[in-house]
Structure formats: structure tokens, C-alpha cells
Amino acid sequence: MDTDLKVRMSPSLALLTLANLTPKEHDVILLNENVDRIDYDFPADLVGITVTVDALPRATEIAEKFRCKGKTVVAGGIHITMCPEKTARFFDSICVGKAEGVWTRMLEDFTSGHLEKIYRDTINSSICSPLYDFKGKNKYIYNNVISTSRGCPYNCDFCYNSNCNMHYVTREIDDVIADIKTINRRHILFIDDNFIGNPVWTEKFLKRIIPMRLKWSAAVTANVTDEMLDLMVESGCQSLFIGFESLNQDSLGAVHKLQNKSENFEILVERLHSRGIMINASIVFGLPNDTEKVFADTLEWCVKNRIETVTAHILTPTPGTKLYDRMLSEGKLTDFDLSHYDTAHVVFKPDGMTSEALLSGYINFYKDLYSFKNIFKRLPLCKKQRVPFLLFNFLYRKFGRFTSAFARIVPLEYMGKIAAELSYKL
């Protein structure tokens, strides 16, 4: 379902933010193992790793190799923040929470020889801008990625935002505007967990960017209002990633996704399409109350409603979430290899089907959705949506391997600019 285009879609804002936070007397080398090779003999004084749950096994391997060569290794990121007690032993020091509140202090303590084992960010620390001017931009499709917030005000059981160490905070609007000007592109991808987590903030921000004539995309929850959608269209919204997750209200309720009302989903789709906004629907398979019928029902709904793109997931009880704790206590976990906790493997015993049926249903759903027949059945009625729809469905999903091979010849950044130009006539 995915090629290496996914990992080369955009650079890590975590690494770029750390680079911008680092005092100028230090030299910083940024390395993304998805696109670069690690030189373990590089004469670095300090090695920092940002860690997601499925990357923890690999991160510990990297840390061990560097530590064997006498290097000090520190780590942070979403999984470190969710499970600090379980991950601290793999590294010389860890950062729990945002790096903004502690990174400078960690560097000072390391320099003075007094590095502590655990550093915890203060909730009120402001969010720093990433270092957008970095070497290696041509290795990514999009470098026009901006964060306006961290976290989400909702606490759905399966989401890492249900962890007690996660806090929702928005940025200063002027800082976000400054990032847009720094990027100097009209096409912007806002990469927040929930772009409308603070509706008052979002309304103010949208009104500020209307004169900038942007073409932008973001992720929002399904309870977005008509008033907000009108502002979005006026400010240049082209597409929205929406966490529908399930068409079954009982399944949504079982994981406390209470802001979603499945009976209103088709109305929401119509509200978006009538405004010329494309939809990237997030769907989760394997929720409580799901049976094998969920795959056919979801496919039929997506085709019927001409959902432009779908990002499907297998329910994954990420360590540190309420769902993980519940499944662990109930003895439902069947796989403890964290490299499989990527929403594309089955790591638990489902309630309404076998593990094999869940995995095959997930794979076949993707194949059916992106078949030639269903791609054309989902062709948007709004003409301005058709070019980006066809580019994504064919060049990213259907023939992603061909596009990835072609990217070995043409720099990805250049391909991203062409795609944006064709899609939005910038």
C-alpha cells in the first residue's frame, strides 16, 4: 500500500526544530535514515535520536552502536514521551515532552559533564520554528510543512494523545505567519494532529491568512462547523484529512471517539464537496464491534460518497495509550515486537474476526479501493479536484513504485513542485 515515497514525503520537523533550537556555537548534522546512511565513525560529541513507537527497536540498535564507540546518545520524540520509564535504559538521557523547554539545558549539562538521565518539558514552553533552510531539501517531495499546534484536546483511547504526558498547545499566530513567509510558497501543508483543536485560535488564524492567497491542506476532526468551513475555503483550503475512523457508532464509542457522529458523516462529506474541498478519510479496522463485514461496508461507503483518498489503518494499541493498558490487562496482545506497531500489522486478538481475516481484509480493502474501477467511480464531480485526485490515486497509490523509481532520476522536491503547480495552478 505504501512505497518509500511515504517516508520521503517531507523532512522530520522534530529534527529541524532541534537544529533551530541548538545554540550557534554548536555544529549540527541532520540525518534521516530513510534517505541517508549512518556513519557510525562520524566524530560527533553527542548523538540525538527522535523516536516513534515502531522505530524504537531500530533506535536502540543505533544507540548501542554509537555508545560502543564512546558516544553519548540522547533521545526524545513521541514514544519516549509516552513510555519514559521503559525507554530510558536504552539511552544516556531522554527528553519527555517538547524539546523546546529542555534542549538547550541538555546541551549545557552535557558540555559541563552533568547530563541528567531524564529531562521533562514544561507545559507552557513555546513552540520553536523548524530550520527550514537545510541541506538535502531535494530528497523530499514537500518542504512546505508547518505545525500550528502540538497534541489534540481529545483523548481517544487508541491515540497517543490519550497519554498523560501529552499536552495540547497552540503556537503564536505571528510565529506561524513568519514560518509561511520563510517558506515563501503558496502551497502549504499544515501537519497538526487537529488543526481545529482550538476553534477560536483557528478562526483568528484563517482570517489572518486570507490576504496571503494560499493553497493549503490540514487534518481536522469530523465535528468541523459550516462557519469554519466557509473561512477555510475563503483562506484557500484545498483538502482535509478527517478521522472518520469507523461508520459504526458503537465502535467509535468503544474507544471514546465521542466527537464523531457516524450518522452525520454523509452530510459532512456533502458539505465539504459542495465547497470544493477534497477528503482524505482516515479509517481504522479492527475496532470493537467490527466484523468481517466492515471491509465491504466501508468500501461501498467510500465509493458511493466519492471519497478522494483513504488512509486505512489496523487498530494498533500503542504503548502508553488507554487502549494498550486495557488490552494488556485483558490478555489480548499477541505481538510485542514494537516494529510491528505501525498500523499495518495485527498485534492483538480482535473481537469480531480472526487476526488473519483482519490483515487480509485490510490489504484487500486497499487493493479494491485503488482498483481502476473504483478510482474512476470516485472521480470528483468538482472539476478542480480531478487533477490532484488523479495524481494521488495513480502516481502515489496505484503506481507508487514507478513514481519512486522515477524519483531516482528527478529530484523529489522538483516533482513536488510540479504536482502542486498542476493541482492548484499556483
Number of C-alpha atoms within 10 A of each C-alpha: 13 11 15 14 19 14 16 19 16 19 23 17 18 18 20 18 18 21 21 17 19 15 13 9 6 9 9 14 11 15 16 14 9 11 14 11 9 11 9 14 10 8 8 13 11 15 16 17 21 20 20 20 21 17 16 20 15 13 18 18 12 16 21 16 14 20 17 10 10 11 19 19 21 22 25 26 20 21 24 23 26 25 17 20 11 11 18 18 12 19 21 18 21 28 25 24 24 25 25 21 22 19 19 15 14 22 17 14 13 16 12 9 9 11 18 12 14 17 19 16 17 14 14 11 13 15 21 19 22 21 17 20 12 11 9 13 17 15 21 22 24 22 23 21 22 21 21 25 22 21 19 24 17 17 20 22 23 22 21 24 24 21 19 13 18 21 16 16 19 19 16 14 17 11 14 19 16 12 20 20 12 13 16 11 14 18 24 22 19 18 18 20 22 23 25 23 22 15 13 10 16 19 15 12 19 19 13 14 17 15 11 13 14 20 21 21 23 22 22 17 19 19 14 15 12 12 9 16 16 14 18 24 19 17 21 22 24 23 24 21 23 21 20 20 22 23 21 18 15 16 18 24 16 14 17 15 22 13 14 20 17 18 11 12 17 13 11 17 17 13 16 19 20 12 16 19 24 27 22 19 20 17 18 21 25 30 23 17 16 21 17 16 11 21 21 14 11 18 18 14 14 19 17 13 17 21 23 24 21 19 15 19 18 22 25 24 24 23 22 23 22 22 21 20 15 14 15 15 10 9 11 15 17 13 14 11 11 17 15 16 22 18 17 16 18 24 23 21 18 22 14 16 15 15 18 12 16 25 17 11 20 22 17 14 18 18 15 14 22 20 16 13 10 18 22 14 16 19 19 21 12 13 9 16 20 16 17 20 21 19 15 17 23 17 15 19 21 21 13 20 16 12 20 19 12 13 18 10 8 14 15 24 21 17 18 18 17 15 17 19 13 13 19 18 11 14
